[in-house]
Amino acid sequence: MTQPPVAPVHPAEHNEHGVRRPDPYTWLTDKQSAETLAYLRAERAYYDEQMAPLAHSVEVLAKEMTSRVPETEETARWPEGGWEYFKRVPAGQEHPQLCRTRGGEETVLLDHNALRGDSSYVEVGVVLVSPSTNMLAYSVDVTGDEVYELRFRDLTTGEDLADRVAHTYYGGAWAADSQNFFYVVHDDIYRPYQVWRHRLGQDAASDELVFEDRDPQFDVTCWADRAGKLIIIASASRNTSELWLVDATEPEGEPWVVTPRRRGIEYSVAHLDAPAFGDNERGSLLVVTNDGAEEFRLMQAPLDTSEPSQWGEVIKESTSTRLHGVDIFARHVVLTTVSEARQVLRVVPREQALDWSANGRSIEDAMAIDSGIETALLQLSHNKEADVDDVLVEVESLIHPVRWQRVNLDSGERTEVKVRELPNFSTDDYVVEQRWVTGRDGKSVPVKIARHRTTALDGRSPMLLYGYGSYESAFWPGFDGSLPSLLDRGIVFAHAQIRGGGDMGRKWYLDGRLLHKMNTFTDFIDVADGLASAGLVDGTRIVSRGLSAGGLLQGAVFSLRPDRWRAVVAEVPFVDVVTTMFDHSVPLTAGETDEWGDPRDEIEFQYMLSYSPYDNPPEERRPELLATGALHDPRVMIHEPAKWVAKLRATAQEADGRTLFRAELGEGGHTGPTGRYAHLAYEAEVAAFIANAVGKLTN
């Protein structure tokens, strides 16, 4: 093929609020039709042909990336039920094994490599050891559509039981008896909406429905609390949550609600396993909520009441610190917080926690545990046991591979447990820093920048700019084994922590959603403009990249400022915004109205229409574009990028850059191939496209 595919045109039209929108490619929504599959195959053939001249470079990049992968890898170990657990990737294998040891003898409990059969793809969802430590619940997807089969393994024999449950989803919990297991089921459009209970040894047809939410805007999941005394069932939309509890020692009992949902009120809970209200021997709850607190506060609630008026405030809201979560240990309460584009754990002694605010202390007065590196991600790792005085944390950055540390909760003292050592890589060869760029409305946007130590920020180097900016996702840039290959070629990498994300707190998110969504896009453009105008990078050689909602970001900035980019990489992009949001039969769409808006409202319709990439192809000369999509992806249907690419081709001008569409027609999910080598092979293709676009494709 020397010319790009031309999608057939089948006249169709939408007419909402008096606006007529031609949609001649709506036929691509039928992904099983022969015509759709033929078009997708043609696009993939064109992509392969256009990338063929870069095949040697892709091979070189892939070899570089895989050369930095240790033959055998192990995580740090964590205690649980008298055992030490860890994950290991054996030499030459793609996927990890779950292992455990006690008394020196190691046992492989679950080998992900053995689960994929003839498929090139495998993803494990639920992986939960029973309280007795003798059973393992796990679930498997071998296509990428996130439909999992739930299985059970007897860990004393290593054999799977006959019990199998098809069509399950993420989330699960063992009851205290290690005989009953709670699991989540999705509906026909992939919305998790039910929790069921399975008893080992019984046919799945006799499983009992525990909870169901028929509201299409709410997603359901479940888990067990750290002490194993409660099963927590959560039903949540984008801005409202409701939690139900089941006594883990009485798995057949009825669930009870913590407090009924109220629109706009979110909350999460942790079980404070000690009496606090009257004679309630089962303890109470610590509740993280935005009820009366935009950046969230910590409350204490009785275990058995649904009346928030009976809750007591434990830690007041801080306008400069977003409280995300609470973890309770035997003698400490650990708070996960975000402040000024940094993630910080804060520790409060348990005996002082309930009187913290009453004694005039704020959340900032709690002992802080940060990464120790300005630009690094820090998070709690596997901490399955409550009766401990130290916790396992993970620290990593764009140039620091993950390291596990144990942190003493009394003193804050750290002990290095394990560092992911990589061959052919040294952190000392690279530099990472945080900068701030002032946007058009005066907001300072944080940007994390990585580069090779020999690459100066002097305006001569090209840049890859990455962004997401949705769902209040605090999208901390961690280590990516493919990135050094770009940095080694003199490309600067920047991660823009733009509005719509959670990197700067709840208000940062609210300023980038619904009728403020345009701020996400202008922040991203302003970061590119700001770094270029400050003379830090070459403004004529900037490539942008993002995935999923970040793919929408790429589609929007591709249309808003086509002159700014040398090339754009839009992975599984959500780009047909208005049409999709009108159609709640599209998987995972109904619940998105609180993120993007409801086009049935004319004001929200007009706003979404103003930035929807499918409805706004660029009129100016377009940069090169690489879009991706996967046939089995349940989160962004492949017709989104397919329709967009078809329309871009139909409206292209001779001077425009190439438009490539990498359509994955085999096994593959939302984030691409699984497996450490398979994913790096994919990254090598993308890296070759990027490096070629900016003239840095040297072998």
C-alpha positions, 0 to 999 in steps of 0.5 A, spaced: 500 500 500 502 506 498 496 510 499 492 510 506 486 507 506 479 510 504 473 508 509 467 508 505 462 513 506 455 511 509 450 517 510 448 518 517 446 524 521 445 526 528 440 532 530 440 534 537 439 541 540 438 544 532 445 542 530 446 537 525 452 533 525 454 528 519 456 522 521 458 518 515 463 513 519 458 511 524 458 504 521 464 503 524 461 502 531 459 494 529 466 492 530 464 485 528 462 486 521 466 484 515 466 491 512 469 494 519 474 488 520 476 489 513 477 497 514 481 495 520 485 490 517 487 495 511 489 501 516 494 496 520 497 494 513 498 501 512 501 502 519 506 496 518 508 498 511 509 506 513 513 503 519 517 498 515 523 503 513 524 504 521 524 496 522 531 496 524 531 502 528 525 498 532 529 492 533 535 496 536 530 500 540 527 493 543 534 490 544 536 496 548 530 496 552 530 489 554 537 489 555 535 493 561 531 488 564 534 483 569 533 476 567 530 474 574 526 479 578 523 479 585 519 484 589 520 485 596 517 480 601 511 482 605 508 478 611 501 475 611 498 470 615 505 467 618 508 467 611 512 471 607 510 473 600 513 476 594 513 476 586 518 473 581 519 473 574 523 468 572 529 468 567 526 469 560 519 469 562 514 475 560 509 474 567 510 474 574 509 468 579 506 469 586 510 465 591 511 464 598 516 462 603 516 459 611 522 456 614 526 457 608 522 453 603 519 457 597 513 455 593 510 458 587 502 459 588 501 462 581 505 462 575 501 467 570 505 465 564 502 458 565 495 461 565 495 464 558 494 457 554 495 459 546 493 466 547 499 472 547 495 476 552 494 474 559 492 479 565 490 476 572 485 480 576 483 478 583 489 474 587 487 473 594 489 468 599 484 466 604 485 467 611 486 460 613 492 461 608 490 454 604 486 457 599 487 462 593 482 465 589 484 468 582 481 470 576 484 470 569 483 474 562 486 472 556 483 476 550 484 483 553 476 485 554 477 485 562 472 479 562 475 474 568 474 467 569 474 466 577 478 460 579 480 457 586 486 453 588 488 449 594 494 451 596 496 445 600 496 440 594 497 446 588 491 443 584 485 448 582 478 446 585 472 444 580 469 451 582 469 456 576 465 462 575 465 466 568 464 473 567 467 476 573 470 483 574 475 486 579 474 486 586 473 480 591 474 478 598 474 472 603 469 471 609 473 469 615 471 462 614 475 461 608 469 457 605 465 463 602 468 468 597 465 475 595 466 477 587 463 482 583 459 481 576 459 486 570 453 487 566 452 487 558 456 493 557 461 492 562 459 496 568 460 492 575 453 492 578 453 486 583 456 482 588 455 475 589 457 470 594 460 463 592 461 457 597 467 452 595 465 446 593 458 448 590 456 449 583 456 457 581 449 456 579 447 456 586 451 462 588 447 468 592 446 475 590 449 479 596 448 486 593 446 490 586 446 497 584 441 498 578 443 505 577 447 506 571 452 511 573 454 507 579 460 502 579 460 496 584 466 493 587 468 489 594 474 488 598 476 486 606 478 490 611 485 489 613 483 486 620 479 481 616 473 482 620 468 486 615 467 485 607 466 492 604 462 493 598 462 500 595 458 503 590 460 509 587 459 514 581 464 520 579 462 524 585 457 520 589 459 514 593 455 509 598 458 503 602 455 497 605 458 492 610 458 485 611 460 481 618 466 477 615 464 472 620 457 471 618 458 471 611 450 469 610 448 475 613 445 482 610 449 487 608 448 494 612 449 501 609 454 506 612 450 512 610 445 512 604 448 516 598 447 523 597 449 526 590 456 530 591 458 526 597 463 521 597 466 517 602 471 511 604 472 508 610 477 504 614 475 499 620 477 502 627 478 495 631 476 498 638 470 500 642 469 508 641 462 509 641 458 506 647 459 499 648 460 497 641 465 492 641 466 491 634 469 498 634 468 504 629 469 507 622 474 512 620 471 516 614 474 520 609 469 524 606 468 531 602 462 532 606 463 539 608 470 539 606 472 540 599 479 537 600 476 532 604 476 531 612 477 525 617 471 523 621 469 517 626 463 514 625 459 508 629 459 501 625 452 500 626 449 507 624 447 511 618 446 518 620 452 522 619 450 527 625 452 522 629 459 522 626 465 526 630 470 530 626 477 527 627 482 531 623 479 538 619 480 539 612 486 543 610 485 547 604 492 546 602 492 538 603 488 533 599 486 527 604 485 521 599 485 515 604 486 512 611 490 506 613 489 503 620 494 499 624 495 497 631 498 503 634 498 508 628 493 511 623 496 513 616 493 518 612 495 518 604 495 526 602 497 530 596 500 537 597 503 541 591 504 536 586 507 531 592 504 525 595 506 525 602 504 520 608 502 522 614 502 518 621 498 520 627 499 515 633 492 511 634 491 514 641 492 521 639 488 520 633 481 521 635 483 528 639 487 530 634 483 536 631 480 537 638 487 539 641 488 544 635 492 540 631 492 540 623 493 535 618 500 538 617 502 537 624 502 529 623 509 526 622 510 527 614 513 521 610 515 523 603 519 520 598 526 524 599 526 525 592 523 532 590 520 528 583 518 521 586 512 517 587 511 514 594 506 510 596 504 504 601 506 497 598 503 491 600 501 491 608 497 486 609 497 485 617 495 490 622 499 489 628 505 492 626 509 498 627 513 499 620 510 499 613 513 497 607 513 503 602 515 504 594 519 510 592 520 511 584 521 517 579 522 517 572 529 516 573 529 512 579 527 504 579 522 502 584 525 501 591 522 498 597 523 501 604 520 499 611 518 506 615 518 506 622 511 509 624 514 512 631 520 515 628 519 515 621 526 512 620 527 508 614 530 502 612 532 500 605 529 493 603 530 492 596 532 496 590 530 494 583 537 493 580 537 494 572 543 492 568 546 497 563 542 503 567 545 508 572 540 513 575 547 517 575 546 518 568 540 522 568 537 528 571 530 529 574 527 536 576 520 539 577 518 546 574 512 550 574 509 553 568 504 559 568 498 558 564 494 563 560 489 564 566 495 565 571 495 558 574 502 555 575 502 548 572 507 543 575 511 539 570 516 534 572 522 533 567 527 528 565 533 528 561 540 525 560 545 529 564 549 531 557 542 534 554 542 541 556 535 545 557 538 550 552 533 550 547 536 546 542 533 539 544 526 536 542 521 534 547 516 529 548 510 532 553 506 527 556 499 528 559 493 525 562 488 530 566 482 527 568 478 523 573 482 526 579 487 521 577 494 523 581 498 521 575 505 520 578 510 519 573 514 513 575 519 509 572 518 506 565 524 502 562 523 504 555 524 512 557 532 511 557 532 510 550 529 516 548 533 520 553 539 517 551 538 520 544 537 527 547 530 528 547 527 531 553 521 528 557 516 532 560 510 530 564 505 536 565 500 535 571 495 539 568 488 540 571 483 535 571 488 530 575 489 530 582 496 532 582 494 539 586 488 537 590 480 536 589 480 543 586 485 542 581 480 536 579 474 540 579 477 546 575 478 541 569 472 537 568 465 538 566 464 545 563 471 547 565 474 541 561 478 546 556 482 548 562 486 541 561 487 542 554 490 549 555 494 547 561 497 542 556 498 547 550 501 552 555 506 548 558 509 546 551 509 554 549 512 556 556 518 551 556 519 553 549 518 560 550 523 560 556 528 557 551 529 550 555 527 546 549 526 546 541 519 549 540 519 546 533 520 539 535 515 537 540 511 531 540 505 530 545 503 523 548 497 520 552 493 514 553 485 513 554 482 520 557 490 522 555 488 520 548 482 525 548 487 530 551 491 529 545 486 529 540 483 536 543 490 539 542 491 536 535 485 540 533 486 546 538 494 547 536 496 543 530 502 548 529 505 547 536 506 539 535 511 536 530 507 529 532 502 527 536 501 520 539 494 518 541 493 511 544 486 508 545 483 515 544 476 517 547 475 522 541 468 522 539 465 525 545 458 527 544 456 521 540 458 517 545 456 520 551 449 520 548 449 513 547 449 509 554 449 502 550 456 504 549 460 500 555 462 504 561 459 511 558 453 512 563 457 513 569 461 518 565 456 524 565 459 527 571 466 527 568 465 530 561 457 532 562 450 530 559 449 532 552 442 532 553 443 538 556 444 544 551 449 548 555 453 541 556 452 539 549 455 545 546 461 545 550 463 538 549 461 539 541 467 545 542 472 540 543 470 533 541 476 531 536 471 527 531 467 534 531 473 538 530 478 536 525 484 541 524 483 546 519 490 548 519 496 544 517 496 538 521 502 534 524 504 527 524 499 523 528 499 516 531 493 513 533 492 506 536 486 502 538 484 495 540 479 490 538 478 487 545 478 494 549 472 495 553 474 502 555 475 505 549 471 502 543 476 501 537 471 505 533 473 511 536 480 512 533 477 508 527 472 514 526 477 519 527 482 517 523 477 516 517 475 523 518 482 526 518 483 522 512 477 525 508 479 532 510 486 532 509 490 537 505 496 535 501 501 538 506 499 535 512 503 530 516 502 522 516 496 519 519 497 512 522 493 508 525 495 502 529 489 497 530 490 491 534 486 486 532 488 480 536 489 479 543 490 486 547 487 490 552 486 498 553 494 499 555 497 494 550 500 488 550 502 484 557 508 481 559 515 485 560 518 484 553 512 484 549 510 491 552 517 493 551 516 491 543 510 495 543 514 501 546 520 500 541 515 502 535 512 508 539 519 510 540 521 509 533 515 514 531 517 519 536 525 519 535 524 519 527 519 525 528 524 529 531 530 527 527 533 523 533 533 516 530 540 514 531 542 507 532 
